[in-house]
Structure formats: structure tokens, C-alpha cells
Amino acid sequence: MDEKDWTAIRVLYEEKNISRAAERLYISQPALSYRLKNLEAEFGTKIFFKIKGGIEFTPEGTHLAEYADDMIKKLQHTKDYMMNMQGEVKGTLRLGVSSNFAQYKLPKILKEFSTEYPQVQFSVNTGWSTEVMDLLNSSTVQLGIFRGDYEWYGERKLLHTENLCLISAQEITIENSADLPFINYKTDNSLKALIMGWWQDQFSEPPRVVMETDRLETCKEMVKNDLGIAVVPQICLQPSDNLHVYELSYKDGNPVSRHTWLMYDQDLLKLPTVRSFVKFLEDRPSV
């Protein structure tokens, strides 16, 4: 087996579908099937069997997928350390970043960092914070930027604290918002829990949900067109939105706030790229 075999097995194990795995690997389905048949011949065993809608790995295939994942991690760590042995800040920085932070904050940060360290390239994976946590736990990324509070055994640094806000096209009061149409959007469970926790603190009845969108930005556009109100993180709001914005507090007066964290393994600070990026974030006046 080589690196391409390891990657093929890992992706197939994640997707449980040959067509989707081939798409992720940027190869044809026949090419992937041929590579898998060669692996089965090499080890003299079935790696998977087909089921309706996809495939299921055999116990031997599962063991091989775990081996492939371990080898990919070891190879990546070796590449990282070899690239950084001379202490120069160069190589690839692997980041896992919460989608909203990636959209509204990350581009400017990466631009400024790359200006200071032009020999550093970036590999960025974005998604909900739960997905980023999986990437960090599997060592797919070196640094994770999360929104919300998650358990982590390694280092964590608070990057940002923001309020949740009620937004509307017309001027309203918090007290009468329970009677207004409410627009939901798909997001991670930690933000959902924060929004519903505030709502239940304020009102005895659930929100009158009239719409659910797949993205936060779509939700904002619906609010701009006066189709309802919504509760959103402050990070997504711009003066050009021309919305009425109400920062939320609980009945006890405490603000409804959300934290953004940087998380990483302490050992990775041995890499100049990681160490420089962490210090760069710490030295910024505001993230």
C-alpha cells in the first residue's frame, strides 16, 4: 500500500459509497474500483460488500481503514516536522474553522498572516463546530476555531465574545416579538440551544416559526424583506444590512453571548507555522 491507497480506503470508509468516494478523490469510479480490487488481491480478503445504497466494510476492511488512517496521520506529522526542522516559517497550515467565522473573519486574518509569512500556505476545512471538532480529534487539522463551548483536552484560547441579536426590518420591542413570525436557519446544536434557552427565559410559548432556511445569510435576506424576525450572532451583522438590531439579555440582566475559541495540541507549538499563527492571533487587538 502507498499514500494513494491509504487515502482511497479512508475516504471510502467515510463515504460508504464508491461514487461519492470517487468524486472526493477526483478519479473515475472504474479507476477507484480497480484500485480496490488490487488491494483485495494484495491482502487476499474482501474489504467490503455492496448493500442497497452503498457498501459495508468487512471486519478486515475496517481494520485496514483504521491502519490507513493511522498511516496518513503519521505521514502528515512527518511532513510537518521535516518542513519545519530548520525553524523557518513555511509549509502548510491546516485549519478547521466554524463556517460563520470562516465567512466573516477568516479571510482578513489569512491575508494579513500571509503578508507577514509569505511562505505559508493554507489548507482550510469549514463546517459546523461539531464537524471541526471531529477534524481536530482525528488530527486532520492542526488548529480548530470553534464557536460555542466544547470539551477539549488540549490548549484553548478565547478569541472573541459576541452577543446574540434579535433582528427585524421594522422597529419592534422584545416584549411583542413572541407574536411576530419567526425565521429559523440551520446551524449547529450549540447555537440552537443558546437561542432556545433565551426564548424560553423570556416567553412561555414557543416562537411562531413560519420559515426555515438552509443558511444564515438567506435568513437575513428574508428578515430584510420583512417576512419575519430572527435571532442571529452579532458576527454576521453589517451596517449596510439596514436592520433593527436588539442585543439580547436574559431576565437576570446577563447578556446572551457566544464564545469563539482557538484549540490545538500543545505539542504542535513545536512547529514554527503553528506557533507563529497562534502568536499572530494573540497579538491581534481584536479578532
Secondary structure, 3 states (H helix, E strand, C coil): CCHHHHHHHHHHHHHCCHHHHHHHHCCCHHHHHHHHHHHHHHHCCCCEEEECCEEEECHHHHHHHHHHHHHHHHHHHHHHHHHHCCCCCCEEEEEEEEHHHHHHCHHHHHHHHHHHCCCEEEEEEEECHHHHHHHHHCCCCCEEEEECCCCCCCEEEEEEEEEEEEEECCCCCCCCHHHCEEEEECCCHHHHHHHHHHHHHHCCCCCEEEEEECCHHHHHHHHHCCCCEEEEEHHHCCHHHCCEEEECECCCCCECEEEEEEEECHHHHHCHHHHHHHHHHHHCCCC
